Amino acid sequence: MTTYIMLVNWTEQGVKNVRESPKRLDAAKKQLSEMGGSFKEFYLTMGDCDMVAVLEAPDDAVMARFVLALTTAGNVRTRTLKAFPEAAYREIINSLG
């Protein structure tokens, strides 16, 4: 499984309906699970991002489909980062020679 870090901000629509946000999160978790992925961690945050999630998906295509499905509802905007665990990081750096 590939790990992704998702930075999430509510849109104006999402803030207006913020009380529904926990239900939307539950629906997103279910949707990603049905696509073969999962939420590993989720945080409400202060600062530049409203929320941060650590996700896993089988591949980039699955994550792209999930992000597109999530954002088309109009409640959030996302920035998704592909994350490499420490072992992969070390392997990549060591391969530089």
Backbone as CSV, one residue per row, in Angstrom:
resi,resn,N_x,N_y,N_z,CA_x,CA_y,CA_z,C_x,C_y,C_z
1,MET,0.840,-1.186,0.000,0.000,0.000,0.000,0.884,1.248,0.000
2,THR,0.416,2.248,-0.686,1.112,3.524,-0.737,0.488,4.472,0.283
3,THR,1.332,5.262,0.935,0.865,6.222,1.932,0.758,7.607,1.309
4,TYR,-0.276,8.334,1.700,-0.504,9.691,1.224,-0.843,10.581,2.418
5,ILE,-0.380,11.817,2.353,-0.742,12.830,3.336,-1.693,13.784,2.618
6,MET,-2.889,13.970,3.172,-3.863,14.860,2.556,-4.072,16.078,3.437
7,LEU,-3.828,17.254,2.854,-4.072,18.525,3.522,-5.432,19.018,3.038
8,VAL,-6.324,19.316,3.964,-7.721,19.598,3.613,-8.151,20.950,4.161
9,ASN,-8.856,21.710,3.330,-9.473,22.956,3.762,-10.940,22.946,3.370
10,TRP,-11.778,23.425,4.290,-13.187,23.566,3.968,-13.364,24.672,2.941
11,THR,-14.294,24.490,2.039,-14.721,25.550,1.146,-15.752,26.389,1.908
12,GLU,-16.222,27.458,1.303,-17.276,28.253,1.930,-18.506,27.382,2.191
13,GLN,-18.833,26.530,1.223,-19.960,25.598,1.391,-19.711,24.642,2.552
14,GLY,-18.491,24.127,2.648,-18.160,23.192,3.717,-18.256,23.809,5.094
15,VAL,-17.851,25.081,5.216,-17.927,25.768,6.503,-19.387,26.023,6.876
16,LYS,-20.198,26.403,5.900,-21.616,26.650,6.178,-22.298,25.395,6.719
17,ASN,-21.818,24.237,6.286,-22.394,22.954,6.701,-21.439,22.179,7.604
18,VAL,-20.660,22.886,8.418,-19.614,22.251,9.211,-20.169,21.210,10.185
19,ARG,-21.381,21.389,10.652,-21.951,20.412,11.593,-22.152,19.044,10.948
20,GLU,-22.206,19.017,9.625,-22.348,17.754,8.893,-20.991,17.117,8.585
21,SER,-19.912,17.803,8.910,-18.571,17.328,8.579,-18.253,15.931,9.114
22,PRO,-18.600,15.586,10.362,-18.313,14.225,10.825,-19.011,13.146,9.980
23,LYS,-20.224,13.418,9.533,-20.922,12.461,8.664,-20.216,12.349,7.319
24,ARG,-19.726,13.482,6.806,-19.003,13.455,5.533,-17.693,12.684,5.688
25,LEU,-17.020,12.848,6.833,-15.791,12.091,7.086,-16.086,10.597,7.110
26,ASP,-17.146,10.201,7.788,-17.519,8.782,7.833,-17.794,8.246,6.430
27,ALA,-18.475,9.037,5.616,-18.771,8.618,4.237,-17.485,8.501,3.422
28,ALA,-16.547,9.428,3.629,-15.268,9.377,2.912,-14.467,8.144,3.320
29,LYS,-14.461,7.835,4.611,-13.760,6.634,5.079,-14.342,5.385,4.439
30,LYS,-15.658,5.319,4.374,-16.323,4.165,3.765,-15.988,4.075,2.281
31,GLN,-16.029,5.221,1.592,-15.744,5.236,0.161,-14.319,4.773,-0.125
32,LEU,-13.350,5.285,0.631,-11.962,4.873,0.404,-11.789,3.393,0.716
33,SER,-12.440,2.911,1.752,-12.370,1.490,2.095,-12.906,0.624,0.958
34,GLU,-13.996,1.051,0.367,-14.573,0.306,-0.759,-13.658,0.315,-1.977
35,MET,-12.757,1.290,-2.040,-11.793,1.381,-3.144,-10.504,0.625,-2.822
36,GLY,-10.444,0.003,-1.644,-9.268,-0.775,-1.264,-8.265,-0.029,-0.406
37,GLY,-8.602,1.179,0.020,-7.693,1.979,0.834,-8.218,2.170,2.242
38,SER,-7.559,3.066,2.994,-8.017,3.331,4.355,-7.447,4.642,4.877
39,PHE,-8.157,5.198,5.846,-7.667,6.329,6.625,-6.847,5.733,7.765
40,LYS,-5.611,6.141,7.911,-4.769,5.673,9.014,-4.836,6.638,10.194
41,GLU,-4.907,7.940,9.893,-5.015,8.952,10.937,-5.782,10.134,10.373
42,PHE,-6.445,10.864,11.258,-7.180,12.058,10.854,-7.073,13.084,11.976
43,TYR,-6.818,14.339,11.610,-6.661,15.405,12.591,-7.408,16.660,12.153
44,LEU,-8.090,17.308,13.080,-8.545,18.678,12.913,-7.341,19.521,13.289
45,THR,-6.977,20.490,12.453,-5.754,21.241,12.695,-6.024,22.741,12.714
46,MET,-5.088,23.473,13.279,-5.130,24.931,13.305,-3.969,25.429,12.449
47,GLY,-4.194,26.477,11.710,-3.138,27.025,10.870,-3.583,27.038,9.417
48,ASP,-2.668,26.730,8.521,-2.952,26.801,7.088,-3.972,25.770,6.620
49,CYS,-4.081,24.662,7.321,-4.999,23.592,6.924,-6.038,23.386,8.015
50,ASP,-7.251,23.079,7.587,-8.316,22.784,8.546,-8.231,21.361,9.076
51,MET,-7.783,20.439,8.213,-7.680,19.033,8.582,-6.481,18.413,7.870
52,VAL,-5.937,17.361,8.458,-4.857,16.586,7.848,-5.204,15.112,8.032
53,ALA,-5.031,14.344,6.962,-5.297,12.905,7.029,-4.106,12.136,6.481
54,VAL,-3.852,10.988,7.087,-2.861,10.043,6.572,-3.670,8.879,6.012
55,LEU,-3.492,8.627,4.722,-4.285,7.641,4.005,-3.396,6.589,3.372
56,GLU,-3.973,5.430,3.096,-3.301,4.408,2.301,-4.221,3.999,1.164
57,ALA,-3.615,3.747,0.011,-4.361,3.277,-1.150,-3.468,2.323,-1.932
58,PRO,-4.086,1.431,-2.709,-3.286,0.468,-3.468,-2.353,1.119,-4.485
59,ASP,-2.750,2.266,-5.056,-1.903,2.927,-6.048,-2.380,4.362,-6.264
60,ASP,-1.625,5.094,-7.089,-1.934,6.497,-7.345,-3.280,6.681,-8.040
61,ALA,-3.651,5.772,-8.908,-4.921,5.889,-9.624,-6.107,5.815,-8.665
62,VAL,-6.039,4.920,-7.702,-7.110,4.814,-6.703,-7.187,6.110,-5.897
63,MET,-6.043,6.628,-5.484,-6.054,7.867,-4.706,-6.585,9.025,-5.544
64,ALA,-6.214,9.082,-6.802,-6.717,10.147,-7.674,-8.234,10.073,-7.800
65,ARG,-8.767,8.877,-7.987,-10.228,8.721,-8.077,-10.899,9.140,-6.767
66,PHE,-10.313,8.756,-5.651,-10.876,9.114,-4.353,-10.885,10.634,-4.168
67,VAL,-9.775,11.281,-4.459,-9.681,12.731,-4.295,-10.688,13.444,-5.199
68,LEU,-10.801,12.999,-6.431,-11.770,13.613,-7.345,-13.196,13.437,-6.835
69,ALA,-13.513,12.252,-6.362,-14.857,12.002,-5.828,-15.103,12.857,-4.587
70,LEU,-14.113,12.978,-3.737,-14.245,13.746,-2.503,-14.472,15.228,-2.787
71,THR,-13.707,15.772,-3.700,-13.761,17.215,-3.930,-14.941,17.643,-4.796
72,THR,-15.493,16.757,-5.593,-16.618,17.149,-6.443,-17.866,17.479,-5.633
73,ALA,-17.942,17.050,-4.383,-19.083,17.394,-3.533,-19.055,18.879,-3.160
74,GLY,-17.889,19.512,-3.263,-17.791,20.950,-3.053,-17.575,21.416,-1.623
75,ASN,-17.372,20.499,-0.690,-17.202,20.893,0.716,-15.757,21.119,1.122
76,VAL,-14.824,20.521,0.383,-13.406,20.650,0.725,-12.556,20.804,-0.530
77,ARG,-11.381,21.388,-0.299,-10.310,21.409,-1.295,-9.149,20.665,-0.657
78,THR,-8.409,19.938,-1.476,-7.329,19.134,-0.908,-6.012,19.378,-1.629
79,ARG,-4.938,19.046,-0.925,-3.603,18.899,-1.507,-3.125,17.553,-1.006
80,THR,-2.759,16.688,-1.931,-2.381,15.334,-1.556,-0.911,15.110,-1.881
81,LEU,-0.193,14.586,-0.902,1.235,14.329,-1.030,1.482,12.833,-0.949
82,LYS,2.246,12.307,-1.882,2.659,10.903,-1.801,3.804,10.838,-0.795
83,ALA,3.695,9.917,0.151,4.675,9.834,1.229,5.491,8.548,1.129
84,PHE,6.790,8.679,1.357,7.698,7.534,1.350,8.109,7.256,2.792
85,PRO,7.944,6.029,3.267,8.370,5.714,4.636,9.896,5.792,4.753
86,GLU,10.375,5.785,5.982,11.810,5.956,6.214,12.657,4.938,5.458
87,ALA,12.240,3.689,5.426,13.041,2.667,4.719,13.173,3.011,3.235
88,ALA,12.091,3.454,2.624,12.139,3.838,1.207,12.996,5.090,1.026
89,TYR,12.865,6.025,1.938,13.688,7.231,1.903,15.177,6.865,1.900
90,ARG,15.555,5.976,2.822,16.963,5.578,2.909,17.420,4.864,1.634
91,GLU,16.562,4.032,1.092,16.896,3.320,-0.150,17.070,4.301,-1.301
92,ILE,16.202,5.274,-1.401,16.293,6.273,-2.465,17.583,7.080,-2.324
93,ILE,17.871,7.522,-1.119,19.096,8.323,-0.906,20.332,7.487,-1.169
94,ASN,20.344,6.237,-0.710,21.511,5.360,-0.932,21.712,5.056,-2.405
95,SER,20.658,5.076,-3.190,20.793,4.777,-4.618,21.450,5.906,-5.391
96,LEU,21.648,7.050,-4.742,22.300,8.176,-5.417,23.788,7.923,-5.651
97,GLY,24.334,6.971,-4.925,25.728,6.602,-5.127,26.713,7.266,-4.249
